Amino acid sequence: MSERNRIVPRVGMVGGGQLSRMTHQAGIGLGVDFSVLAASPTDSAALVCGGVTLGDDRGLDDVLAFAKAHDVVTFDHEHVPEPVLRAVEEAGGLLRPGRDALRFAQDKLRMRTRMAELGAPSPRWRAVTTLEHVTGFAEGAGWPVVLKAARGGYDGKGVWVVGDSGEARGVVDRAAAEEVPLLVEEKVDFSRELAVQVARSPHGQVAVYPVVETVQRGGICHEVIAPAPDLPEDKALRAQQLAIEIAQALDVTGVLAVELFETDDDVVVNELAMRPHNSGHWSIEGARTSQFEQHLRAVLNLPLGSPRTNAPYTVMANLLGGEDPEVYRRYLHVMAKDPEVKVHFYGKDVRPGRKIGHVTVMGDDYRDLLERARDAASYLRGEQK
């Protein structure tokens, strides 16, 4: 080991996806020794990161060995099994966030139970194992209801909106056959979806970003507007304070994303993610400190950076794969047409519906920014000739 590596912190991120890729980019500026545990040499982060360990990013032996080689370990997903996390901590590995915090992002039943204990505004819900449980809940909450897999759901997977007992039966039967625990929630009557990122360090410093509006289609985030337009100040402050309180109560270290529903008189907690999150990608250009740099600062117990914005509005549009894999050659048109648009490509093989990148644009008029971001993403997707 070189002298430099003895004094520079060694940060390992479990998972080789685009979140690790963008965290690696932030780590270059901070001068940290950053590496990833990736399942494949073609994973997004493995293609660009100098330090890559190939292995099972959910398996005990590989995660444990990876943790022993680093001063601190963090995550780009929530899917490392709890027994693996426990073994790493018992062996002296430093996980940030730790196992006790991560369990609330891994298990929606635990999350909902803890939110109720904290008095956080949440949908009505209950754990269900039978169709009778679902229909009984719907008698009080009304159809449709939302069925969720307690573990493993992501980007709309593991979430089903069902309108009657017939639709619910298929989900319940499939979950029972696959031994997937379920919960049912009321379908919240909301005006739009919001999100807020908060970073928290081990000594308790917090930094909270502006509340953003997220545009979801089919359970996948398509666009983010930062800050959320026309959000009343009291609701914005309520959302930010709620995120801070949750981060403190769950003892989160790193970035916590709180996804919310805006209702007529409140904000309601939908989901939690204890890592950099799609709803915070706008911060790379749009904030003084990106969520990725902030996450590294937090897990290293460094002073947190400013979350202030760099423009009145920043709009981010996800780039989802289409039928045409030739994305890179379309950069020329997008960059020539709108030089202020920033294109981020994750190096992934193009598949229909897969997140392969995003575009960001900043300015004064969010409606104009939305139009420009949508136009760029549409062209890169191959929807325009």
N, C-alpha and C positions, 0 to 999 in steps of 0.2 A: 504494500500500500504506500502511495506517495505521501510526502509530508503535507501536501495540500489536502488530500483526502482525510487526513487525521484531524484537520481543523474545520473543514467545511461540512456542514450537516448533510447526512445521507438520508434523503427522503425517498421512500418507495411508495408507488401507487399500484394497488391491486386492480388489474383490469387494463386492457390495452385499447380502449375505445377512444372516441374523439375528445372526451373530457380529459383523459390522460394526455392526449396530444396537445391540447390547448394549455393544460397545466404545465407541461414540459416547456412550452414556449415562454410562459411567465417565469418559470424557474431559471431560465437563461439570464434574464435581467437581474434576478436576485442573487445569482452566483451560487446557487445551491447545487449539490450533487444529486441529481434526480434520475430515477430509473423506474421502469414499469415491469410488472409481472403480466405477461401477455400469453394468450393461448396459442397464438400463431404469429409467425414472422410477418404476415400480411395484415395484422391488426393495425388500425389507424395510427396508434402511438408508436408501435414497433417499427413502422416505416421511417420514422424521423428521430426517435429518441436514441441518444448515444448509449444509454444503459438499458439493456433489454434482457430480462430473464424469461425464457420460455417454459411454460408449465401450466398446470391446472390452477386457474385463479380461484377455484372453489375447493380445492383439495388440501387436506391437512398437511401432507409432507411438503408440498411445494410452497404453500403459503407460510408455513412455519420456517422453512429454510430461507425464504425471501425476507421475512421479518428479522431473522437473526443477522442478516447482512446490512440492516439499515437502522439508523437511529430512531426513526419514526415512520410508521406506515399509515397510509390513508387509502381511500377507495374511490373508484369511479363508478361503482354500482353497489347495490345493497344485497347481493346474492351470495356472499360468503356465508356458509352455514354457521349457526351460532356455536355448535361444538368446536368448530375450527377456530373461531374467534376466542373462545374460552381457552383452548389449548395454547394459543399464541400468547395470551396475557399471562397464563400460569407459567409459561416458559420465560417470562420477563420481557416479552415484546411490547413495545409502546404503540398502541393503536389510537389514532385520532381521526374521527370520533371513536370512543371505546365501545366495547360490547354492550354495556348497559344502556348507552344512548342509541346505538344502531338498532337494537331490537324493536324500537318504536317506528323505525322506518321500514323494517323488514316485515312486520306483522301488523296488518290493519286492525285486527281485533285488539291487540295490545295498545295500538295508537289511539283507537276510539275510547277504550277504557281509560287511558291516561288523560285524554282531552276532557272527558267527563269529570275526572277527579280534579282537574285544574279549573273547571268551569268555563272552558273555551267554547265559544259558540260552534255547534256541530249539528249535522243532520240527525234526526232520529234514526236509531239503528238497533240491530240485535244480531247475535250469532244465530245461524240456522243450520240445521242438519236434515230437515225434512221439508217436503212441500207444504205440510200443514203449518210449519213455522212461518213460511213465507206468506201464505194466504192469511194467516192470523194477523201478521204484521200489517199486511195491505188493508185489512179491514179497518184498521185505525189510521194508517198513513195515507191510504188511497193508492190506486193504480195510476200510472206505472210506478214501479219501484226499481231500485238499482241493486243488482246482485254483484258482489265482488269476491274474487278469490282473496283470502286473507294474506297469501304469500305469492310472490313471483310475478304479479301483474306489472305491466309497463307499456306506455304508449297505447293505451286503449285495450291492451290484452288483459284478460282476466276481469273485465267489467262488462256487464250485460244489463241493458235497460229492458225490462220485461213488462208487457202491458196486461197480462192476465195469467191465470194459473197454468194454462196450457204452455205458454212460453216459459214460465218458471220451471215447469216439470223437467224440460229437457236439460236446463242448466243444473238443476239439483241432482238429477240422475247421473249426469256426466261427472259432476264434482264428486259424488259418492263413489263412483266406479274408479276414479283416479285418486281418491283419498285426499281431495283438496278441501280444506276448511273454507266455509263461506260465511259472509255476513250480508245482511240486507239493510239498505238505507232508503230513507224517503228520497224522492226526486225533488231536490230543492228548486223552488221557483226563484230563479236568479236572473238578474239583468245582464250580467257579464261575468267573466272569470278574471281573477286578479292573481298576482303572485308578488311575494316580497322576499328578498334575500337578506339574511342577517349573518354576520360573521361573529364568532365568539372565540376568544383565546383562553388558554388554560387559567390565566390569572383573572379572567372575568371581564376583560375589555370587550365591548361590542361595537360593531359598526353596521348600521342598517341602511339599505339602499332604498331609493324611491319605490313606491308601489307601482307595478306595471300592469297593463292590461294584456291578457293572452287570448288569442283567437284560436279556438280548438275546432278541429273537424275530424270526425271519426275517432275521437280520443287522442289525436296527435296534435301537438302545438304547431300551428302554421305561421303565426305572426305574433310579435310582441311590440307593444308601444310603451315607451318609457319617457316620462312617467305616464300613468293612466290618465287619459284626457278627461277633463271635467269631473274628476273625483273630488267630492266635497272634502275639505280639509279635515273635518272631524273623522271621517271614515279612513282617510289616509293615515292619520295619526293612530287611529284605533288598530289598523292593520299592522303598522310598524311596531307598536307597543305589544301587540299580541305575539308577533314573531319573536321579539326580544324575550318576553316572558316564557314562551315555549322553549327557546334555546337555553335559557337559564334553568328552567325546571327540569329539563331532560339532560342537563350537563353536557351540551353539545360542544365539541371542539371542531372548528372549521366552519364551512358555510352550511347554513340551513336554509332550504327553500320551503316556504309555506305557500301552498296553492289554496286559493280562496274563491268562494262565491260571493258576489256582491248582491245583496237583497235590498229591499226598499229601505230598511232601517238598520242594517248591520252588515258585517262580513262574517262568513261561515267557513270554518276550516274544512278543506277537502282532502288534501294529501300533504305528506311531508317527505322531503328528500334531504339527506345529510351529506351533501356533496355539491360541487358546482352543478348547475341545472340549466336546462335549455332556456328557461325564462330569463336567465341572466347573461346570455351570450352578448346581448346588446352592450354590456359594460366594457367589452374589449376596447371599443372606440368611444363609447358614450359616457364612461365614468373616469374619474381621476385614477381610480384603482380598479382593475378588472376583478371579477369574482374569482378568477383563477389565481391571480397574485394574492388576493385577500385570503383565499383558502390556504395557500402556502404560508403566508405570514401567520395565520392563526395556528396551524398545526405545529409551527416552529416556535410559537410563543413570542413572535416579534410584535412590535407595535403595529397596530392595524393602520391601513391607509385610508385616505379620504374616499367616501363613496359619492361625493358630489358629481353632478352631471357636467358634461362638457358642452352641451347644447340644450336649447329649450326642449327638444324632442329627439329621441333616437328610435328608429324603427328597424326591427330585425325580422327577416322572412326566412324561414327554413327552406332549404333546397331539397326537395324530395325527388328521388330517382324516377325517370320515365322509361319509355321503351328504347330510347336512343342512348347508348353508353358514351357517346362522344361529347362529353361536357366541356372538356378543357378548350377545344377549338372554338367554342362559343364565347369564351372570355373576351376575345377581341371586340366583338360587337358590343357587349355589355359595357366594357371599360371605355370604349370610344364614345358611346352614346351618353354615358353619365359617369364622368371621371370621379365623382364624389362617392359613388357606390363602392363599398368594400366587399370583396368576395373572399369567402373562407371555404376551402375545399378540404375534405377530410381524408382523401386518398382511398376511399372505399370503392369497391366494385359497384357499378350502378345496377340497382334492381328497382322495379316499380314500387313506389311507396317508401323506399328506404331513405333515411336521412343521410345525405351525402355531403352536406355543406350548408352554409347560410350566407345571406347578404345583409349588410347593414348600411344605413344612410342616416345622416343627422341634419337637422335644420330647424326652422321656426314653425312650419305648418305641417302638422302630423298627417293631415289628409293627403297633401302632396307627397310626403315621404312614403306613405303607404302605397300610393299609386306607383311611385318609382321603384320601391322594393319589390312589389308584386310583378311589375314589368320585367325586372331583371331576373327574378326567380323563374318566371314563366319562360323567358327566353332560354335560360340555362337548362331548364327541364326539357326543352325541345318542343314546346307548345306553339312557338312562333317560328316562322320561316323567314 
